[in-house]
Amino acid sequence: MKLLWLQAAGCGGCTQSLLGAESRAGVLAQFADSGLDLIWHPGLSEACGDEARAILQAAADGRLPFDILCVEGALLRGPNGSGRFQILSGSGRPLIEWVCELAERAAYVLAIGTCSAYGGIVSGGENITGACGLQFDGDQEGGLLGTDFRSGAGLPVINVAGCPTHPGWIVDTLLSLALGALRAADLDAWQRPRFYTEQLVHHGCPRNEFYEFKASAQKLSDLGCLMENMGCKGTQANADCNLRPWHGVGSCVRGGFACISCTEPGFEEPGHPFMETPKIAGIPSGLPVDMPKAWFVALAALSKSATPKRVRENSRSDHPLIAPGIRKSGPK
Protein backbone atom coordinates (compact mmCIF):
# COMPACT_ATOMS: atom_id res chain seq x y z
CA MET A 1 0.00 0.00 0.00
CA LYS A 2 1.26 3.44 -0.92
CA LEU A 3 1.22 6.13 1.76
CA LEU A 4 1.22 9.91 1.26
CA TRP A 5 1.79 12.20 4.27
CA LEU A 6 1.01 15.91 4.51
CA GLN A 7 1.77 18.31 7.35
CA ALA A 8 -0.70 21.13 7.93
CA ALA A 9 -0.62 23.65 10.82
CA GLY A 10 1.09 22.20 13.86
CA CYS A 11 4.37 21.51 15.60
CA GLY A 12 5.38 18.32 13.79
CA GLY A 13 5.38 16.49 17.12
CA CYS A 14 3.46 13.49 15.80
CA THR A 15 6.17 12.82 13.21
CA GLN A 16 8.79 13.15 15.96
CA SER A 17 6.81 10.67 18.04
CA LEU A 18 6.51 8.27 15.09
CA LEU A 19 10.28 8.23 14.63
CA GLY A 20 10.55 6.85 18.17
CA ALA A 21 8.47 3.77 17.34
CA GLU A 22 9.80 0.61 18.93
CA SER A 23 11.61 -1.01 16.03
CA ARG A 24 15.33 -1.74 15.99
CA ALA A 25 15.52 -1.15 12.25
CA GLY A 26 13.50 2.08 12.38
CA VAL A 27 9.90 2.80 11.53
CA LEU A 28 10.53 3.26 7.79
CA ALA A 29 12.08 -0.21 7.58
CA GLN A 30 9.11 -1.53 9.55
CA PHE A 31 6.77 0.05 7.00
CA ALA A 32 8.71 -1.50 4.12
CA ASP A 33 8.65 -4.95 5.75
CA SER A 34 4.87 -4.62 6.12
CA GLY A 35 4.26 -3.65 2.51
CA LEU A 36 3.79 0.08 3.18
CA ASP A 37 5.52 2.34 0.67
CA LEU A 38 5.95 5.94 1.89
CA ILE A 39 5.87 7.83 -1.39
CA TRP A 40 6.28 11.27 0.19
CA HIS A 41 6.61 12.93 3.59
CA PRO A 42 7.59 16.63 3.88
CA GLY A 43 10.12 15.99 6.64
CA LEU A 44 11.46 12.55 5.77
CA SER A 45 11.56 12.42 1.96
CA GLU A 46 14.40 13.62 -0.22
CA ALA A 47 12.06 15.10 -2.83
CA CYS A 48 11.44 18.82 -2.31
CA GLY A 49 10.55 21.93 -4.29
CA ASP A 50 9.39 21.27 -7.85
CA GLU A 51 9.91 17.53 -7.48
CA ALA A 52 7.70 17.33 -4.40
CA ARG A 53 4.97 19.43 -6.02
CA ALA A 54 5.08 17.17 -9.06
CA ILE A 55 4.48 14.14 -6.83
CA LEU A 56 1.50 15.80 -5.13
CA GLN A 57 0.04 16.98 -8.43
CA ALA A 58 0.36 13.53 -9.97
CA ALA A 59 -1.37 12.05 -6.92
CA ALA A 60 -4.15 14.64 -7.05
CA ASP A 61 -4.66 14.04 -10.78
CA GLY A 62 -4.81 10.27 -10.39
CA ARG A 63 -1.60 9.67 -12.36
CA LEU A 64 0.17 8.47 -9.20
CA PRO A 65 -2.13 6.01 -7.42
CA PHE A 66 -1.88 5.84 -3.64
CA ASP A 67 -3.89 4.16 -0.90
CA ILE A 68 -3.49 6.07 2.36
CA LEU A 69 -3.49 9.82 3.00
CA CYS A 70 -2.13 10.86 6.40
CA VAL A 71 -2.60 14.47 7.47
CA GLU A 72 -0.76 15.86 10.49
CA GLY A 73 -1.73 19.27 11.91
CA ALA A 74 -4.86 21.39 11.90
CA LEU A 75 -6.47 22.61 8.70
CA LEU A 76 -6.57 26.40 8.37
CA ARG A 77 -9.72 27.71 6.68
CA GLY A 78 -9.03 31.41 7.22
CA PRO A 79 -9.09 34.16 6.36
CA ASN A 80 -12.77 34.26 5.45
CA GLY A 81 -12.85 30.66 4.30
CA SER A 82 -10.12 31.18 1.69
CA GLY A 83 -7.55 28.93 3.36
CA ARG A 84 -4.81 31.35 2.41
CA PHE A 85 -3.35 31.42 5.89
CA GLN A 86 -1.45 28.31 4.76
CA ILE A 87 -0.25 28.04 1.18
CA LEU A 88 1.61 25.00 -0.11
CA SER A 89 4.98 26.55 -0.90
CA GLY A 90 5.48 27.29 -4.58
CA SER A 91 2.00 26.19 -5.61
CA GLY A 92 0.08 29.38 -4.89
CA ARG A 93 -2.79 27.24 -3.60
CA PRO A 94 -4.10 26.81 -0.04
CA LEU A 95 -3.11 23.55 1.58
CA ILE A 96 -6.74 22.76 2.36
CA GLU A 97 -7.44 22.57 -1.40
CA TRP A 98 -4.67 19.99 -1.80
CA VAL A 99 -6.02 18.00 1.16
CA CYS A 100 -9.56 17.95 -0.25
CA GLU A 101 -8.37 16.81 -3.69
CA LEU A 102 -6.07 14.11 -2.32
CA ALA A 103 -8.70 12.85 0.14
CA GLU A 104 -11.01 12.13 -2.79
CA ARG A 105 -8.33 9.86 -4.29
CA ALA A 106 -7.43 7.94 -1.13
CA ALA A 107 -8.79 4.58 -0.03
CA TYR A 108 -8.16 5.62 3.58
CA VAL A 109 -7.72 9.04 5.21
CA LEU A 110 -6.00 9.31 8.59
CA ALA A 111 -5.89 12.31 10.90
CA ILE A 112 -2.56 11.98 12.67
CA GLY A 113 -2.79 13.69 16.06
CA THR A 114 -5.48 15.70 17.79
CA CYS A 115 -4.87 18.84 15.70
CA SER A 116 -5.83 17.13 12.44
CA ALA A 117 -8.60 15.17 14.18
CA TYR A 118 -10.41 18.02 15.96
CA GLY A 119 -8.36 21.25 15.63
CA GLY A 120 -6.36 20.77 18.80
CA ILE A 121 -3.98 23.36 20.21
CA VAL A 122 -4.00 25.34 16.94
CA SER A 123 -7.75 25.98 17.24
CA GLY A 124 -7.56 27.29 20.80
CA GLY A 125 -8.53 30.78 21.89
CA GLU A 126 -10.28 33.00 19.35
CA ASN A 127 -9.15 30.70 16.52
CA ILE A 128 -8.60 33.56 14.08
CA THR A 129 -7.05 31.12 11.60
CA GLY A 130 -10.23 29.05 11.35
CA ALA A 131 -8.33 25.89 12.34
CA CYS A 132 -10.32 22.66 12.40
CA GLY A 133 -9.89 18.93 12.01
CA LEU A 134 -10.47 16.82 8.93
CA GLN A 135 -13.96 15.69 9.92
CA PHE A 136 -14.53 17.44 13.26
CA ASP A 137 -14.44 21.05 14.36
CA GLY A 138 -13.77 20.58 18.05
CA ASP A 139 -16.48 18.21 19.24
CA GLN A 140 -18.82 19.09 16.36
CA GLU A 141 -19.02 16.94 13.26
CA GLY A 142 -18.10 18.59 9.98
CA GLY A 143 -14.55 19.89 9.86
CA LEU A 144 -12.83 20.42 6.52
CA LEU A 145 -14.18 17.38 4.66
CA GLY A 146 -17.72 17.43 6.04
CA THR A 147 -19.86 14.98 7.95
CA ASP A 148 -20.75 12.84 4.95
CA PHE A 149 -17.18 12.28 3.70
CA ARG A 150 -16.19 8.68 3.15
CA SER A 151 -12.89 7.50 1.70
CA GLY A 152 -12.58 5.15 -1.23
CA ALA A 153 -12.86 2.18 1.12
CA GLY A 154 -16.10 3.53 2.57
CA LEU A 155 -14.65 4.68 5.90
CA PRO A 156 -14.84 8.08 7.59
CA VAL A 157 -11.61 9.82 8.57
CA ILE A 158 -9.69 7.61 11.02
CA ASN A 159 -8.66 9.86 13.93
CA VAL A 160 -5.38 8.67 15.45
CA ALA A 161 -5.76 11.32 18.15
CA GLY A 162 -3.18 12.31 20.75
CA CYS A 163 -0.92 15.30 21.39
CA PRO A 164 1.41 13.97 20.26
CA THR A 165 -0.08 10.69 19.24
CA HIS A 166 1.68 7.53 20.38
CA PRO A 167 3.91 5.96 17.69
CA GLY A 168 2.31 2.58 18.38
CA TRP A 169 -1.14 3.96 17.62
CA ILE A 170 0.03 5.17 14.21
CA VAL A 171 1.93 2.01 13.34
CA ASP A 172 -0.82 -0.35 14.51
CA THR A 173 -3.46 1.58 12.56
CA LEU A 174 -1.41 1.52 9.37
CA LEU A 175 -0.55 -2.15 9.74
CA SER A 176 -4.22 -2.96 10.38
CA LEU A 177 -5.10 -1.23 7.11
CA ALA A 178 -2.34 -3.08 5.29
CA LEU A 179 -3.85 -6.36 6.55
CA GLY A 180 -7.42 -5.29 5.71
CA ALA A 181 -8.29 -5.64 9.40
CA LEU A 182 -9.73 -2.20 10.24
CA ARG A 183 -13.42 -1.51 9.65
CA ALA A 184 -15.94 1.13 10.68
CA ALA A 185 -17.00 -0.99 13.66
CA ASP A 186 -13.41 -0.79 14.93
CA LEU A 187 -13.72 2.99 15.45
CA ASP A 188 -15.25 4.63 18.52
CA ALA A 189 -17.66 7.59 18.70
CA TRP A 190 -14.80 10.03 17.95
CA GLN A 191 -13.64 7.83 15.04
CA ARG A 192 -10.53 6.71 16.91
CA PRO A 193 -9.30 3.10 16.67
CA ARG A 194 -10.80 1.17 19.57
CA PHE A 195 -7.62 -0.84 20.15
CA TYR A 196 -6.17 2.07 22.11
CA THR A 197 -9.28 3.95 23.30
CA GLU A 198 -11.09 1.07 25.00
CA GLN A 199 -8.65 1.48 27.89
CA LEU A 200 -8.14 4.38 30.28
CA VAL A 201 -4.89 6.19 30.98
CA HIS A 202 -5.60 5.15 34.57
CA HIS A 203 -5.06 1.51 33.63
CA GLY A 204 -1.48 0.61 34.43
CA CYS A 205 -0.77 3.94 36.15
CA PRO A 206 2.23 3.54 38.51
CA ARG A 207 0.40 5.72 41.06
CA ASN A 208 -2.60 3.43 41.39
CA GLU A 209 -1.84 2.44 44.98
CA PHE A 210 -2.00 6.10 45.95
CA TYR A 211 -5.26 6.46 44.02
CA GLU A 212 -6.81 3.48 45.80
CA PHE A 213 -6.18 5.07 49.19
CA LYS A 214 -6.84 8.62 47.93
CA ALA A 215 -3.35 9.57 49.05
CA SER A 216 -2.90 12.65 46.92
CA ALA A 217 0.06 14.71 45.78
CA GLN A 218 0.03 18.22 47.20
CA LYS A 219 2.54 19.73 44.78
CA LEU A 220 4.58 18.94 41.68
CA SER A 221 7.19 16.22 42.28
CA ASP A 222 5.10 14.47 44.97
CA LEU A 223 4.66 10.73 44.40
CA GLY A 224 0.96 10.65 45.29
CA CYS A 225 -2.11 10.45 43.07
CA LEU A 226 -2.46 13.49 40.82
CA MET A 227 -6.25 13.38 40.44
CA GLU A 228 -7.48 15.15 43.59
CA ASN A 229 -5.30 18.27 43.41
CA MET A 230 -3.05 18.29 40.35
CA GLY A 231 -5.55 18.10 37.47
CA CYS A 232 -5.02 14.50 36.35
CA LYS A 233 -7.76 13.13 34.08
CA GLY A 234 -6.34 9.65 33.75
CA THR A 235 -9.55 8.11 35.15
CA GLN A 236 -11.53 9.83 32.38
CA ALA A 237 -9.15 9.73 29.39
CA ASN A 238 -9.41 7.01 26.75
CA ALA A 239 -5.91 5.78 25.87
CA ASP A 240 -3.50 3.00 26.77
CA CYS A 241 -0.54 5.28 27.59
CA ASN A 242 0.40 3.44 30.77
CA LEU A 243 -0.19 -0.03 29.33
CA ARG A 244 2.27 0.58 26.49
CA PRO A 245 4.47 3.53 27.48
CA TRP A 246 6.49 5.55 25.00
CA HIS A 247 9.77 3.71 24.28
CA GLY A 248 8.59 1.11 26.76
CA VAL A 249 9.14 3.36 29.78
CA GLY A 250 7.53 6.80 29.49
CA SER A 251 4.15 8.46 29.88
CA CYS A 252 2.98 11.82 31.19
CA VAL A 253 2.05 10.40 34.59
CA ARG A 254 5.28 8.43 34.85
CA GLY A 255 7.12 11.71 34.22
CA GLY A 256 5.28 13.39 37.08
CA PHE A 257 2.73 15.30 35.02
CA ALA A 258 -1.04 15.07 35.10
CA CYS A 259 -2.89 13.44 32.22
CA ILE A 260 -4.65 16.26 30.34
CA SER A 261 -6.77 13.91 28.19
CA CYS A 262 -5.07 14.95 24.95
CA THR A 263 -6.88 12.31 22.88
CA GLU A 264 -10.19 14.12 23.40
CA PRO A 265 -11.64 17.04 21.41
CA GLY A 266 -11.46 20.30 23.36
CA PHE A 267 -8.65 19.18 25.69
CA GLU A 268 -6.75 22.36 24.83
CA GLU A 269 -9.26 24.55 26.68
CA PRO A 270 -10.38 22.73 29.84
CA GLY A 271 -11.65 25.91 31.50
CA HIS A 272 -9.09 25.69 34.31
CA PRO A 273 -5.28 25.46 34.64
CA PHE A 274 -4.03 22.10 33.42
CA MET A 275 -2.26 21.33 36.70
CA GLU A 276 -5.20 22.15 38.97
CA THR A 277 -8.28 20.05 39.75
CA PRO A 278 -11.56 22.00 39.69
CA LYS A 279 -13.76 21.16 42.67
CA ILE A 280 -17.30 21.69 43.88
CA ALA A 281 -17.65 21.66 47.67
CA GLY A 282 -14.22 20.08 47.87
CA ILE A 283 -15.09 17.23 45.50
CA PRO A 284 -13.37 17.02 42.08
CA SER A 285 -15.87 17.95 39.37
CA GLY A 286 -14.32 15.49 36.92
CA LEU A 287 -14.96 12.08 38.42
CA PRO A 288 -13.93 8.70 37.00
CA VAL A 289 -16.06 7.58 34.07
CA ASP A 290 -18.91 5.16 34.91
CA MET A 291 -18.73 6.00 38.63
CA PRO A 292 -21.68 7.71 40.39
CA LYS A 293 -20.71 10.71 42.50
CA ALA A 294 -22.16 9.26 45.71
CA TRP A 295 -20.13 6.09 45.31
CA PHE A 296 -16.94 8.04 44.74
CA VAL A 297 -17.49 10.22 47.82
CA ALA A 298 -18.21 7.19 50.00
CA LEU A 299 -15.25 5.22 48.64
CA ALA A 300 -12.89 8.18 49.06
CA ALA A 301 -13.89 8.65 52.70
CA LEU A 302 -13.41 4.96 53.45
CA SER A 303 -10.11 4.76 51.57
CA LYS A 304 -8.63 7.76 53.35
CA SER A 305 -9.55 6.34 56.72
CA ALA A 306 -7.71 3.11 55.86
CA THR A 307 -4.58 4.66 54.31
CA PRO A 308 -1.40 3.00 55.59
CA LYS A 309 1.20 5.35 57.03
CA ARG A 310 3.67 4.30 54.32
CA VAL A 311 1.30 5.32 51.52
CA ARG A 312 0.28 8.57 53.22
CA GLU A 313 3.83 9.71 53.94
CA ASN A 314 5.24 8.66 50.57
CA SER A 315 2.46 10.45 48.68
CA ARG A 316 3.68 13.83 49.93
CA SER A 317 7.34 13.30 49.10
CA ASP A 318 9.42 13.24 45.93
CA HIS A 319 11.03 9.94 46.98
CA PRO A 320 9.87 6.96 49.04
CA LEU A 321 10.28 7.63 52.75
CA ILE A 322 9.00 4.31 54.03
CA ALA A 323 9.60 1.00 52.29
CA PRO A 324 6.94 -1.72 52.14
CA GLY A 325 7.06 -4.20 54.96
CA ILE A 326 8.71 -7.60 54.55
CA ARG A 327 6.57 -10.70 55.08
CA LYS A 328 7.91 -12.80 57.91
CA SER A 329 8.53 -16.51 57.51
CA GLY A 330 5.73 -18.91 58.21
CA PRO A 331 2.44 -19.84 56.53
CA LYS A 332 1.64 -17.58 53.58
Buried (B, 14 or more C-beta within 10 A) or exposed (E): BBBBBBBBBBBBBBBEBBEBBEBEEEBBEBBEEEEBEBBBBBEEBEBEEEEBBEBBBBBBEEEBEBBBBBBBBBBBBBEEEEBBBBBBEEBEBBBBBBBBBBBBBBBBBBBBBBBBBBBBBBBBEEBEBBBBBBBBBBEEBBBBBEEEBEBEBEBBBBBBBBBBBBBBBBBBBBBBBBEEEBEEEBBEEBBBBEBBBEBBBBBBBEBBBBBBBBBBBEEEEBBBBBBBBBBBBBBBBBBBBBBBBBEEEEBBBBEBBBBBBBBBBBBBEBEEEBBEBEEEEEEBEBBBEEEEEEEBBEBBEEBEEEBBEBBBBBBBBEEEBEEEEEEEEEEE
